[in-house]
């Protein structure tokens, strides 16, 4: 982090918020003057064999982290999304 960003972080009071299960983290640098804030969200999505309830809960918590961020911050997301391309494979057995 360059010195100007570090100083902005120290002055502005950054926000660090994580989910209870440790699957997501939000770090926010608040806006200052004409500058939009900066928000980084990193996630670790449940694997495709996870229970449907676990997957639903993950996306609900992610939605809470993302709520209204686009209005006040430049938003960056990343992480391990366990993306799947194509149709789900039927289970054998």
Buried (B, 14 or more C-beta within 10 A) or exposed (E): EEEEEEEBBEEBEBEEEBBEEEBBBBBBBBBEEEEBBBBBBBBBBBEEEBEEEEBEBBEEBBEEBBEEBEEEBBBEBEBEEBEEEEEEEEEEE
